[in-house]
Amino acid sequence: KQETRHFQEDTGLTRSGRSKEQAEDYRYFPDPDLVPVTPAATWIEELRATLPERPSLRRKRIKEEWNVPDKEMAAMINADVLDIVEATVLLGADPTKARTWWLGEISRIANDQSVAVADLAITPADVAELIALVASGELTDKLARQVVEGVIAGEGKPSEVVTKRGIKVVNDDDALMAAIEKVCAEQAETAEKVRGGHLPAAGALIGAVMKETKGQADAARVRELLLGHLGQA
């Protein structure tokens, strides 16, 4: 008994399609113009090595290597950014950071402009550089979003946008303390609440300090200095 089987790409398995009682039912007949061919195993392997990675195997490999949740894997595929994210990672970017930028801020801009992510004027190299700048402390996530906007607007590479726009993180603790003291004086009642142990109130003060520094301060460092200043370190 013989049967026709269907190949399932997602599982790599075959399933039964239809069967025939006898091989003759398939009406096989030899073609006199075709000679028997028995390719060498080495040649077969050489050809196999030239084939691209099967999509299903590629998705499985990436999912395992990057430890990607099913939901995010589906999001990358649906947004058609898997190739771009992988290219960014191959340039040295952290996989989680890479997919966060492409699925988050960059996809948002693409949606606002009604274009595909791949059509935006930003490359995997740009995003890899951006991630490196954030990791080094030269940019905060908030400032990095401004840089993304600049790159897409055609202002140059991330480092060039940083220079042109004068974007930089305020790392000078003296400058941060000056801003903190000013905010605490202006919002004395809120500062007293924090001093008294009501830490949720610190959020308003931190926000005011960030505004005072034009968003160029590291919020985590501001919080640390603020709580220390108000005796809650």
N, CA and C of each residue as an Amber inpcrd file, in Angstrom:
protein
   699
   0.8480000  -1.2000000   0.0000000   0.0000000   0.0000000   0.0000000
   0.8800000   1.2460000   0.0000000   0.6170000   2.1800000  -0.8850000
   1.3750000   3.4280000  -0.9520000   0.4380000   4.6110000  -0.7150000
   1.0270000   5.7420000  -0.3520000   0.1890000   6.9120000  -0.0760000
   0.9190000   8.1930000  -0.4170000   0.1420000   9.2440000  -0.6200000
   0.6860000  10.5910000  -0.7970000   0.7420000  11.2300000   0.5770000
   1.9040000  11.8480000   0.9100000   2.0510000  12.4750000   2.2240000
   2.3410000  13.9610000   2.0540000   1.8970000  14.7580000   3.0210000
   2.0810000  16.2090000   2.9870000   3.1130000  16.6190000   4.0340000
   4.0630000  17.4530000   3.6190000   5.1090000  17.9170000   4.5340000
   4.6270000  19.1240000   5.3300000   4.8290000  19.0990000   6.6680000
   4.4520000  20.2010000   7.5540000   5.7050000  20.9880000   7.9250000
   5.8440000  22.1890000   7.3840000   7.0730000  22.9590000   7.6000000
   7.3000000  23.3100000   9.0610000   6.2130000  23.5990000   9.7960000
   6.3820000  24.0430000  11.1790000   6.9020000  22.9400000  12.0930000
   6.5730000  21.6840000  11.7860000   7.0140000  20.5700000  12.6390000
   8.1280000  19.7480000  12.0080000   8.2860000  19.8650000  10.6710000
   9.2840000  19.0540000   9.9890000   8.8240000  17.6230000   9.7630000
   7.5430000  17.3610000   9.9850000   6.9880000  16.0170000   9.8430000
   6.0570000  15.9610000   8.6400000   5.6650000  14.7470000   8.2740000
   4.6970000  14.5710000   7.1950000   3.4420000  13.9240000   7.7530000
   2.3340000  14.1490000   7.0710000   1.0830000  13.5010000   7.4790000
   0.4500000  12.8540000   6.2490000  -0.3780000  11.8890000   6.5090000
  -0.9980000  11.1480000   5.4200000  -1.9610000  12.0300000   4.6370000
  -1.8850000  11.9200000   3.3130000  -2.7930000  12.6590000   2.4540000
  -3.8440000  11.7300000   1.8810000  -3.4590000  10.9280000   0.9070000
  -4.3680000   9.9370000   0.3420000  -3.5660000   8.6730000   0.0530000
  -4.2300000   7.5600000   0.0330000  -3.5360000   6.2900000  -0.1680000
  -4.1070000   5.5460000  -1.3700000  -3.2970000   4.6630000  -1.9020000
  -3.6980000   3.7940000  -3.0090000  -3.4330000   2.3470000  -2.5900000
  -4.2600000   1.4600000  -3.0700000  -4.0940000   0.0620000  -2.7180000
  -2.8530000  -0.5400000  -3.3740000  -2.5830000  -0.1340000  -4.6040000
  -1.4560000  -0.6860000  -5.3420000  -0.6480000   0.4420000  -5.9790000
   0.6380000   0.2040000  -6.1430000   1.4940000   1.2100000  -6.7690000
   1.0020000   1.5400000  -8.1700000   0.3980000   0.5430000  -8.8440000
  -0.0810000   0.7670000 -10.1990000  -1.1740000   1.8310000 -10.2510000
  -1.8550000   2.0270000  -9.1210000  -2.9170000   3.0310000  -9.0850000
  -2.3730000   4.4400000  -9.3210000  -1.0830000   4.6210000  -9.0690000
  -0.4670000   5.9310000  -9.2930000  -0.0500000   6.1070000 -10.7550000
  -0.1730000   5.0290000 -11.5280000   0.1610000   5.0600000 -12.9590000
   1.6300000   5.4660000 -13.2110000   2.5250000   4.9150000 -12.3880000
   3.9440000   5.1730000 -12.5920000   4.3910000   4.5810000 -13.9300000
   5.2960000   5.2780000 -14.6110000   5.8990000   4.6730000 -15.7950000
   7.2740000   5.3050000 -15.9920000   8.2360000   4.5510000 -16.4140000
   9.6010000   5.0790000 -16.6030000   9.6840000   5.9900000 -17.8220000
  10.5010000   7.0420000 -17.6850000  10.7380000   7.9440000 -18.8140000
  12.0010000   7.4670000 -19.5190000  11.8980000   7.0720000 -20.7360000
  13.0720000   6.5260000 -21.4450000  14.1780000   7.5500000 -21.6830000
  13.8430000   8.8400000 -21.5800000  14.8630000   9.8720000 -21.8160000
  15.6520000  10.2160000 -20.5520000  15.2310000   9.6890000 -19.4170000
  15.9190000   9.9720000 -18.1620000  16.7620000   8.7790000 -17.7620000
  18.0120000   9.0500000 -17.4960000  18.9080000   7.9670000 -17.0700000
  18.9520000   7.9360000 -15.5490000  19.2310000   6.8170000 -14.9470000
  19.3320000   6.7310000 -13.4840000  20.4380000   7.6530000 -12.9730000
  20.1590000   8.3390000 -11.8800000  21.1400000   9.2510000 -11.2800000
  21.3440000   8.8620000  -9.8220000  22.5910000   8.6740000  -9.4510000
  22.9250000   8.3580000  -8.0610000  23.9750000   9.3620000  -7.6020000
  23.5410000  10.5250000  -7.0910000  24.5080000  11.5540000  -6.6790000
  25.3330000  11.1050000  -5.4850000  26.5650000  11.5580000  -5.4630000
  27.4520000  11.2320000  -4.3450000  26.9720000  11.9290000  -3.0770000
  27.1400000  11.2640000  -1.9520000  26.7020000  11.8230000  -0.6700000
  27.4140000  13.1400000  -0.3740000  28.6860000  13.2320000  -0.7620000
  29.4410000  14.4720000  -0.5080000  28.8560000  15.6410000  -1.2910000
  28.4140000  15.3680000  -2.5250000  27.8140000  16.4230000  -3.3490000
  26.4950000  16.8800000  -2.7450000  25.7340000  15.9350000  -2.2490000
  24.4560000  16.2760000  -1.6060000  24.6940000  17.1860000  -0.4070000
  25.7180000  16.8570000   0.3820000  26.0120000  17.6720000   1.5630000
  26.5050000  19.0570000   1.1690000  27.2650000  19.1370000   0.0710000
  27.7260000  20.4400000  -0.4150000  26.5370000  21.3110000  -0.8140000
  25.5780000  20.7090000  -1.4940000  24.3800000  21.4480000  -1.8880000
  23.5630000  21.8500000  -0.6670000  23.4720000  20.9400000   0.2990000
  22.7070000  21.2260000   1.5090000  23.2880000  22.4310000   2.2540000
  24.6240000  22.5400000   2.2240000  25.2900000  23.6390000   2.9320000
  25.0030000  24.9950000   2.2990000  24.6070000  24.9940000   1.0220000
  24.3180000  26.2680000   0.3450000  22.8780000  26.7260000   0.5470000
  22.0470000  25.8600000   1.0990000  20.6400000  26.2120000   1.2800000
  20.4680000  27.1760000   2.4450000  19.5420000  28.1110000   2.3540000
  19.2860000  29.0210000   3.4820000  18.6360000  28.2660000   4.6350000
  18.7510000  28.8350000   5.8140000  18.1450000  28.2220000   6.9970000
  16.6230000  28.2090000   6.8520000  16.0250000  27.0790000   7.1430000
  14.5730000  26.9920000   7.0420000  13.9220000  27.9630000   8.0150000
  12.8930000  28.6890000   7.5730000  12.2390000  29.6900000   8.4350000
  11.8360000  29.1570000   9.8030000  11.2620000  27.9660000   9.8350000
  10.8130000  27.4180000  11.1180000  11.9890000  27.1360000  12.0410000
  13.0960000  26.6200000  11.4780000  14.2810000  26.3400000  12.2910000
  14.9320000  27.6360000  12.7540000  14.9060000  28.6410000  11.8860000
  15.4900000  29.9360000  12.2530000  14.7320000  30.5520000  13.4210000
  13.4070000  30.5280000  13.3320000  12.6030000  31.0820000  14.4200000
  12.8600000  30.3390000  15.7260000  12.9640000  29.0300000  15.6390000
  13.2260000  28.2270000  16.8340000  14.5880000  28.5610000  17.4240000
  15.6020000  28.6890000  16.5420000  16.9590000  29.0070000  17.0110000
  16.9970000  30.3600000  17.7070000  16.4220000  31.3700000  17.0700000
  16.4260000  32.7130000  17.6430000  15.6820000  32.7420000  18.9740000
  14.5560000  32.0730000  19.0210000  13.7490000  32.0390000  20.2450000
  14.5490000  31.4530000  21.4030000  15.3000000  30.3830000  21.1200000
  16.0860000  29.7310000  22.1670000  17.3300000  30.5390000  22.5260000
  18.0340000  31.0630000  21.5160000  19.2640000  31.8110000  21.7750000
  18.9950000  33.1030000  22.5440000  17.9080000  33.7810000  22.2280000
  17.5960000  35.0580000  22.8620000  16.6510000  34.9190000  24.0450000
  16.1420000  33.6870000  24.2510000  15.1740000  33.4530000  25.3270000
  13.9640000  34.3780000  25.1710000  13.3790000  34.3620000  23.9760000
  12.2650000  35.2530000  23.6460000  10.9320000  34.6040000  24.0150000
  10.0770000  35.2970000  24.7760000   8.7410000  34.7730000  25.0730000
   7.9400000  34.6120000  23.7820000   7.0130000  33.6740000  23.7750000
   6.2100000  33.4100000  22.5720000   5.5170000  34.6720000  22.0620000
   4.9850000  35.4670000  22.9910000   4.2400000  36.6640000  22.6060000
   5.1320000  37.6580000  21.8660000   6.3680000  37.8430000  22.3540000
   7.2750000  38.7940000  21.7020000   7.7790000  38.2490000  20.3700000
   7.9580000  36.9330000  20.3010000   8.3840000  36.3280000  19.0410000
   7.3190000  36.5640000  17.9820000   6.0680000  36.3560000  18.3660000
   4.9600000  36.5840000  17.4340000   4.8860000  38.0500000  17.0360000
   5.1620000  38.9500000  17.9940000   5.1060000  40.3870000  17.7130000
   6.1650000  40.7810000  16.6860000   7.3710000  40.2260000  16.8110000
   8.4320000  40.5420000  15.8490000   8.0820000  40.0470000  14.4500000
   7.5010000  38.8570000  14.3940000   7.1300000  38.2890000  13.0950000
   6.0000000  39.0990000  12.4670000   4.9930000  39.4240000  13.2740000
   3.8440000  40.1740000  12.7570000   4.2380000  41.5810000  12.3130000
   5.2040000  42.1800000  13.0300000   5.6550000  43.5320000  12.6840000
   6.7170000  43.5180000  11.5810000   7.1090000  42.3110000  11.1660000
   8.1120000  42.1500000  10.1060000   9.4360000  42.8250000  10.4700000
   9.8640000  42.6410000  11.7290000  11.1250000  43.2440000  12.1630000
  12.1500000  42.2000000  12.6080000  11.8370000  40.9220000  12.4390000
  12.7560000  39.8870000  12.9130000  14.1250000  40.0110000  12.2590000
  14.1570000  40.2410000  10.9520000  15.4430000  40.3830000  10.2500000
  16.2220000  41.5870000  10.7730000  15.5220000  42.6870000  11.0000000
  16.1720000  43.9160000  11.4600000  16.7000000  43.7480000  12.8810000
  15.9110000  43.1140000  13.7260000  16.3430000  42.8920000  15.1070000
  17.5670000  41.9840000  15.1220000  17.5390000  40.9240000  14.3200000
  18.6810000  40.0060000  14.2860000  19.9330000  40.7260000  13.7850000
  19.7800000  41.5790000  12.7830000  20.9240000  42.3340000  12.2630000
  21.5020000  43.2430000  13.3430000  20.6320000  43.8080000  14.1740000
  21.0750000  44.6800000  15.2690000  21.8500000  43.8830000  16.3070000
  21.3580000  42.6960000  16.6300000  22.0240000  41.8290000  17.6110000
  23.3830000  41.3720000  17.0880000  23.4610000  41.0680000  15.8030000
  24.7280000  40.6270000  15.2150000  25.7870000  41.7240000  15.2590000
  25.3400000  42.9690000  15.4420000  26.2780000  44.0920000  15.5650000
  26.6930000  44.3170000  17.0140000  26.2480000  43.4220000  17.9040000
  26.6770000  43.4810000  19.2950000  25.6550000  43.9770000  20.2850000
  24.4540000  44.3000000  19.8320000  23.4260000  44.8200000  20.7400000
  22.8000000  43.7020000  21.5650000  22.3630000  44.0530000  22.7590000
  21.6500000  43.1050000  23.6070000  20.3160000  42.7450000  22.9370000
  19.9860000  41.4520000  22.8270000  18.7540000  41.0480000  22.1430000
  17.4930000  41.6750000  22.7170000  17.4080000  41.7420000  24.0520000
  16.2170000  42.3210000  24.6790000  16.0940000  43.8020000  24.3470000
  17.2130000  44.5220000  24.4410000  17.1940000  45.9520000  24.1300000
  16.8610000  46.1800000  22.6560000  17.4300000  45.3530000  21.7970000
  17.2060000  45.5150000  20.3540000  15.7320000  45.3650000  20.0090000
  15.1150000  44.3070000  20.5010000  13.6990000  44.1220000  20.1460000
  12.8060000  45.1410000  20.8390000  13.2300000  45.6330000  22.0160000
  12.4460000  46.6650000  22.6990000  12.4070000  47.9460000  21.8730000
  13.5480000  48.3470000  21.3210000  13.5860000  49.5750000  20.5160000
  12.8170000  49.4160000  19.2130000  13.0110000  48.2880000  18.5340000
  12.3400000  48.1110000  17.2420000  10.8370000  47.9080000  17.3930000
  10.4250000  47.1950000  18.4430000   8.9950000  46.9570000  18.6440000
   8.3110000  48.1210000  19.3530000   9.1190000  48.9290000  20.0540000
   8.5520000  50.0320000  20.8220000   8.5800000  51.3660000  20.1070000
   9.5510000  52.1920000  20.4500000   9.6090000  53.5680000  19.9530000
   9.6620000  53.6460000  18.4260000  10.4640000  52.7910000  17.8110000
  10.6160000  52.8770000  16.3560000   9.3360000  52.4420000  15.6460000
   8.6960000  51.3920000  16.1450000   7.4210000  50.9620000  15.5540000
   6.3470000  52.0230000  15.7490000   6.3890000  52.7070000  16.8930000
   5.4110000  53.7780000  17.1530000   5.5490000  54.8870000  16.1110000
   6.7880000  55.2800000  15.8400000   7.0220000  56.3290000  14.8440000
   6.5670000  55.8620000  13.4570000   6.8490000  54.6040000  13.1410000
   6.4220000  54.0620000  11.8450000   4.9030000  54.0950000  11.7180000
   4.2180000  53.7390000  12.7970000   2.7490000  53.7770000  12.7780000
   2.2420000  55.2040000  12.5970000   2.8780000  56.1510000  13.2970000
   2.4670000  57.5590000  13.1880000   2.6390000  58.0750000  11.7610000
   3.6750000  57.5860000  11.0950000   3.9530000  58.0390000   9.7280000
   3.3020000  57.1500000   8.6620000   2.5950000  56.1210000   9.1320000
   1.9110000  55.1800000   8.2200000   2.8710000  54.5530000   7.2080000
   4.0290000  54.1410000   7.7080000   5.0070000  53.4650000   6.8520000
   5.4780000  52.1950000   7.5520000   6.1400000  51.3360000   6.8080000
   6.7210000  50.1330000   7.3970000   7.9790000  50.5140000   8.1680000
   8.2870000  49.7510000   9.2020000   9.4840000  50.0260000  10.0040000
  10.7270000  50.0540000   9.1170000  10.8020000  49.1290000   8.1800000
  11.9750000  49.0450000   7.3000000  12.1370000  50.2660000   6.4060000
  11.0730000  51.0410000   6.2380000  11.1380000  52.2250000   5.3720000
  11.6230000  53.4720000   6.1080000  11.7570000  53.3900000   7.4210000
  12.2620000  54.5330000   8.1890000  13.7650000  54.6830000   7.9640000
  14.2400000  55.9080000   8.0720000  15.6660000  56.1930000   7.8380000
  16.4920000  55.9130000   9.0870000  16.3880000  54.6780000   9.5840000
  17.1910000  54.2670000  10.7320000  17.6000000  52.8210000  10.4980000
  18.8590000  52.5110000  10.7640000  19.4080000  51.1980000  10.4370000
  19.7320000  50.3930000  11.6960000  19.9620000  49.0850000  11.5380000
  20.4050000  48.2800000  12.6750000  21.6700000  48.8470000  13.3160000
  22.5780000  49.3800000  12.5020000  23.8110000  49.9720000  13.0380000
  23.4930000  51.1830000  13.9110000  22.5050000  51.9830000  13.5030000
  22.1030000  53.1460000  14.2990000  21.5690000  52.7090000  15.6570000
  20.7160000  51.7020000  15.6450000  20.1010000  51.2410000  16.8910000
  21.1410000  50.5780000  17.7920000  22.0640000  49.8290000  17.2080000
  23.1320000  49.2140000  17.9960000  23.9820000  50.2950000  18.6650000
  24.2720000  51.3670000  17.9310000  25.0430000  52.4830000  18.4990000
  24.2570000  53.1660000  19.6080000  22.9710000  53.3440000  19.3950000
  22.1100000  53.9810000  20.3900000  22.0940000  53.1750000  21.6850000
  21.9440000  51.8630000  21.5610000  21.9180000  50.9870000  22.7330000
  23.2390000  51.0720000  23.4880000  24.3390000  51.1560000  22.7510000
  25.6610000  51.2700000  23.3790000  25.7940000  52.5910000  24.1350000
  25.2440000  53.6690000  23.5810000  25.3090000  54.9770000  24.2440000
  24.5120000  54.9720000  25.5490000  23.3800000  54.2900000  25.5440000
  22.5760000  54.1920000  26.7680000  23.3050000  53.3330000  27.7960000
  23.8780000  52.2180000  27.3440000  24.5830000  51.3080000  28.2460000
  25.7870000  51.9750000  28.9020000  26.4340000  52.8810000  28.1780000
  27.6180000  53.5680000  28.7150000  27.2500000  54.7200000  29.6430000
  25.9640000  55.0490000  29.7070000  25.5320000  56.1450000  30.5670000
  25.5610000  57.5010000  29.8930000  25.9160000  57.5280000  28.6090000
  25.9620000  58.8030000  27.8910000  24.5700000  59.3190000  27.5500000
  23.5980000  58.3990000  27.5170000  22.2100000  58.7700000  27.2510000
  21.2910000  58.0370000  28.2140000  20.1700000  58.6660000  28.5430000
  19.1020000  57.9710000  29.2470000  18.1240000  57.4740000  28.1810000
  17.2020000  56.6200000  28.5760000  16.2130000  56.1410000  27.6050000
  15.4130000  57.3040000  27.0230000  15.0960000  58.2760000  27.8710000
  14.3190000  59.4280000  27.4090000  15.0990000  60.2350000  26.3800000
  16.3690000  60.4720000  26.6470000  17.1900000  61.2190000  25.6970000
  17.4100000  60.4080000  24.4200000  17.5120000  59.0940000  24.5840000
  17.7180000  58.2330000  23.4180000  16.5400000  58.3210000  22.4550000
  15.3430000  58.5100000  23.0000000  14.1710000  58.6480000  22.1260000
  14.2810000  59.9140000  21.2760000  14.8430000  60.9670000  21.8570000
  15.0660000  62.1920000  21.0830000  16.0740000  61.9350000  19.9560000
  17.0780000  61.1160000  20.2650000  18.0980000  60.7970000  19.2660000
  17.4870000  59.9900000  18.1200000  16.6030000  59.0470000  18.4620000
  15.9240000  58.2540000  17.4280000  15.1570000  59.1740000  16.4850000
  14.4460000  60.1280000  17.0560000  13.6890000  61.0790000  16.2330000
  14.6210000  61.8420000  15.2920000  15.7870000  62.2400000  15.8200000
  16.7470000  62.9770000  15.0030000  17.3180000  62.1440000  13.8720000
  17.6370000  60.8880000  14.1790000  18.1790000  59.9960000  13.1440000
  17.1570000  59.8070000  12.0290000  15.9110000  59.5390000  12.4120000
  14.8540000  59.3140000  11.4230000  14.5770000  60.5800000  10.6140000
  14.7870000  61.7400000  11.2400000  14.5670000  63.0110000  10.5480000
  15.7090000  63.3580000   9.5940000  16.7480000  62.5190000   9.5830000
  17.8480000  62.7360000   8.6500000  18.9630000  63.6090000   9.1870000
  19.0570000  63.7180000  10.5220000  20.0810000  64.5820000  11.1210000
  21.4300000  63.8870000  11.2780000  21.5200000  62.6210000  10.8770000
  22.7890000  61.9130000  10.9610000  22.7350000  60.6950000  11.8470000
  23.9070000  60.1430000  12.1200000  24.0300000  58.9950000  12.9990000
  23.7490000  59.4270000  14.4390000  23.4860000  58.4680000  15.3480000
  23.1890000  58.8280000  16.7370000  24.1940000  59.7900000  17.3650000
  25.4880000  59.5150000  17.2120000  26.4990000  60.3880000  17.8130000
  26.4490000  61.7910000  17.2150000  26.1120000  61.8820000  15.9320000
  26.0160000  63.1870000  15.2740000  24.7990000  63.9580000  15.7710000
  23.6930000  63.2430000  15.9860000  22.4820000  63.8870000  16.5100000
  22.7310000  64.3980000  17.9240000  23.4340000  63.6020000  18.7230000
  23.7660000  64.0090000  20.0930000  24.5390000  65.3190000  20.0810000
  25.5180000  65.4190000  19.1870000  26.3440000  66.6300000  19.1010000
  25.5440000  67.8230000  18.5890000  24.7860000  67.6100000  17.5180000
  24.0250000  68.7080000  16.9150000  22.9680000  69.2670000  17.8620000
  22.3210000  68.3840000  18.5980000  21.2370000  68.8210000  19.4890000
  21.7200000  69.1670000  20.8960000  22.9950000  68.9200000  21.1450000
  23.5240000  69.2150000  22.4730000  22.9190000  68.3350000  23.5470000
  22.6270000  67.1000000  23.1840000  22.0100000  66.1610000  24.1310000
  23.0940000  65.4950000  24.9680000  22.9450000  65.5640000  26.2580000
  23.9010000  64.8970000  27.1400000  23.2760000  64.6870000  28.5080000
  23.7560000  63.6810000  29.1880000  23.2750000  63.3860000  30.5350000
  24.0220000  64.2710000  31.5220000  23.2780000  64.8550000  32.4540000
  23.8950000  65.6700000  33.5030000  24.4370000  64.7180000  34.5620000
  25.7520000  64.5410000  34.5900000  26.3830000  63.6270000  35.5470000
  27.0240000  64.3540000  36.7220000  26.9900000  65.6690000  36.6890000
  27.6130000  66.4750000  37.7410000  26.7070000  66.4890000  38.9680000
  27.1310000  65.8100000  40.0400000  26.3110000  65.7500000  41.2570000
  26.0650000  67.1290000  41.8540000  27.0290000  68.0220000  41.7200000
  26.8380000  69.3780000  42.2530000  25.6970000  70.0760000  41.5180000
  25.6530000  69.9050000  40.2030000  24.5780000  70.5130000  39.4150000
  23.2370000  69.8810000  39.7650000  23.2430000  68.5710000  39.9810000
  22.0050000  67.8850000  40.3520000  21.5290000  68.3240000  41.7300000
  22.4580000  68.4690000  42.6650000  22.0830000  68.8920000  44.0200000
  21.5310000  70.3130000  44.0060000  22.0830000  71.1510000  43.1470000
  21.5780000  72.5230000  43.0470000  20.1280000  72.4950000  42.5720000
  19.8340000  71.6370000  41.6060000  18.4640000  71.5150000  41.1020000
  17.5470000  70.9220000  42.1650000  18.0500000  69.9390000  42.9050000
  17.2580000  69.3000000  43.9610000  16.9190000  70.2950000  45.0640000
  17.9010000  71.0690000  45.4840000  17.6670000  72.0610000  46.5430000
  16.6650000  73.1160000  46.0940000  16.7530000  73.5150000  44.8450000
  15.8160000  74.5090000  44.3150000  14.3930000  73.9620000  44.3130000
  14.2350000  72.7310000  43.8500000  12.9090000  72.1120000  43.7880000
  12.3470000  71.9060000  45.1880000  13.1830000  71.4620000  46.1060000
  12.7190000  71.2330000  47.4810000  12.2800000  72.5410000  48.1370000
  12.9610000  73.6280000  47.8040000  12.5840000  74.9320000  48.3570000
  11.2550000  75.3950000  47.7620000  11.0580000  75.1340000  46.4780000
   9.8270000  75.5530000  45.8070000   8.6400000  74.6770000  46.1990000
   8.9100000  73.4210000  46.5260000   7.8470000  72.4910000  46.9100000
   8.1270000  71.9680000  48.3170000   8.2430000  72.9160000  49.2310000
   8.6270000  72.5910000  50.6060000   7.6750000  71.6040000  51.2730000
   6.3840000  71.7600000  51.0240000   5.4060000  70.8740000  51.6670000
   5.6070000  69.4220000  51.2190000   5.8190000  69.2410000  49.9320000
   6.0540000  67.8910000  49.4040000   7.3680000  67.3370000  49.9350000
   8.3810000  68.1910000  50.0100000   9.6790000  67.7620000  50.5260000
   9.5600000  67.2960000  51.9670000   8.7350000  67.9790000  52.7580000
   8.5410000  67.5930000  54.1590000   7.8560000  66.2390000  54.2690000
   6.9460000  65.9610000  53.3460000   6.2830000  64.6490000  53.3470000
   7.3110000  63.5400000  53.1340000   8.2250000  63.7780000  52.2000000
   9.2650000  62.7840000  51.9380000  10.1830000  62.6680000  53.1440000
  10.5280000  63.8020000  53.7190000  11.3970000  63.8140000  54.8920000
  10.7520000  63.0370000  56.0470000   9.4220000  63.0600000  56.0670000
   8.6940000  62.3540000  57.1240000   8.4750000  60.8830000  56.8260000
   8.9680000  60.4140000  55.7040000   8.8750000  58.9910000  55.3910000
   7.8550000  58.6220000  54.3320000   7.1470000  59.6190000  53.7840000
   6.1510000  59.3380000  52.7440000   6.8560000  59.3380000  51.3860000
   7.5070000  58.2240000  51.0740000   8.3510000  58.1440000  49.8800000
   7.6150000  58.2960000  48.5420000   6.3290000  57.8700000  48.4400000
   5.6500000  58.0670000  47.1510000   5.6320000  59.5260000  46.6860000
   5.7010000  60.4550000  47.6510000   5.6810000  61.8750000  47.2940000
   6.9580000  62.2980000  46.5690000   7.9910000  61.4510000  46.6500000
   9.2630000  61.7950000  46.0050000   9.1190000  61.8630000  44.4870000
   8.1310000  61.1540000  43.9540000   7.9430000  61.1380000  42.5070000
   7.7310000  62.5210000  41.9240000   6.9470000  63.3390000  42.6300000
   6.6730000  64.6960000  42.1460000   7.9470000  65.5350000  42.1440000
   8.7680000  65.3490000  43.1670000  10.0160000  66.1140000  43.2530000
  11.0040000  65.6690000  42.1750000  11.0720000  64.3650000  41.9640000
  11.9750000  63.8460000  40.9310000  11.5620000  64.3740000  39.5590000
  10.2530000  64.3820000  39.3120000   9.7490000  64.9060000  38.0470000
  10.1140000  66.3650000  37.8610000  10.0390000  67.1350000  38.9500000
  10.3710000  68.5590000  38.8840000  11.8640000  68.7630000  38.6160000
  12.6950000  67.9020000  39.2180000  14.1400000  67.9970000  38.9900000
  14.4610000  67.6430000  37.5340000  13.7870000  66.6330000  37.0190000
  14.0060000  66.2480000  35.6220000  13.6260000  67.3970000  34.6900000
  12.5530000  68.0840000  35.0340000  12.1350000  69.2350000  34.2300000
  13.1580000  70.3530000  34.3420000  13.6780000  70.5520000  35.5320000
  14.6770000  71.6000000  35.7750000  15.9480000  71.3380000  34.9620000
  16.2830000  70.0570000  34.7970000  17.4950000  69.6980000  34.0440000
  17.1820000  69.3960000  32.5760000  15.9690000  69.7600000  32.1540000
  15.5350000  69.5630000  30.7590000  15.5940000  68.0990000  30.3320000
  15.3070000  67.2220000  31.2910000  15.2580000  65.7950000  30.9920000
  16.6070000  65.1530000  30.7770000  17.6840000  65.8700000  31.1070000
  19.0150000  65.3510000  30.8240000  19.6820000  64.7040000  32.0280000
  18.9400000  64.5520000  33.1100000  19.4980000  63.9040000  34.2940000
  19.1040000  62.4350000  34.3140000  19.8880000  61.6430000  35.0130000
  19.5630000  60.2360000  35.2130000  18.5840000  60.1680000  36.3790000
  17.3500000  59.7410000  36.1050000  16.3050000  59.7420000  37.1240000
  16.6900000  58.9080000  38.3420000  17.3850000  57.7900000  38.1210000
  17.7930000  56.9360000  39.2370000  18.7740000  57.6750000  40.1430000
  19.7050000  58.4180000  39.5350000  20.6780000  59.1730000  40.3290000
  19.9960000  60.3350000  41.0420000  19.0330000  60.9650000  40.3850000
  18.2790000  62.0540000  41.0140000  17.5500000  61.5340000  42.2460000
  16.9140000  60.3870000  42.1190000  16.1830000  59.8050000  43.2510000
  17.1320000  59.5170000  44.4180000  18.2920000  58.9490000  44.0870000
  19.2740000  58.6170000  45.1200000  19.7270000  59.8680000  45.8730000
  20.0620000  60.9220000  45.1330000  20.5240000  62.1590000  45.7640000
  19.4020000  62.8530000  46.5250000  18.2000000  62.8250000  45.9620000
  17.0540000  63.4780000  46.5990000  16.7320000  62.8370000  47.9380000
  16.6440000  61.5040000  47.9540000  16.3250000  60.8080000  49.2040000
  17.4240000  61.0160000  50.2420000  18.6710000  61.0580000  49.7770000
  19.7670000  61.3230000  50.7040000  19.6640000  62.7230000  51.2820000
  19.3020000  63.6730000  50.4430000  19.1610000  65.0650000  50.8750000
  18.0500000  65.2250000  51.9050000  17.0040000  64.3930000  51.7730000
  15.8570000  64.4900000  52.6830000  15.9030000  63.4430000  53.7950000
  17.0730000  62.8530000  53.9890000  17.2520000  61.9310000  55.1100000
  16.5880000  60.5860000  54.9540000  16.3570000  60.1610000  53.7120000
  15.6910000  58.8780000  53.4900000  16.5660000  57.9090000  52.6870000
  17.8710000  58.1240000  52.7260000  18.7780000  57.2520000  51.9690000
  18.8160000  55.8600000  52.5850000
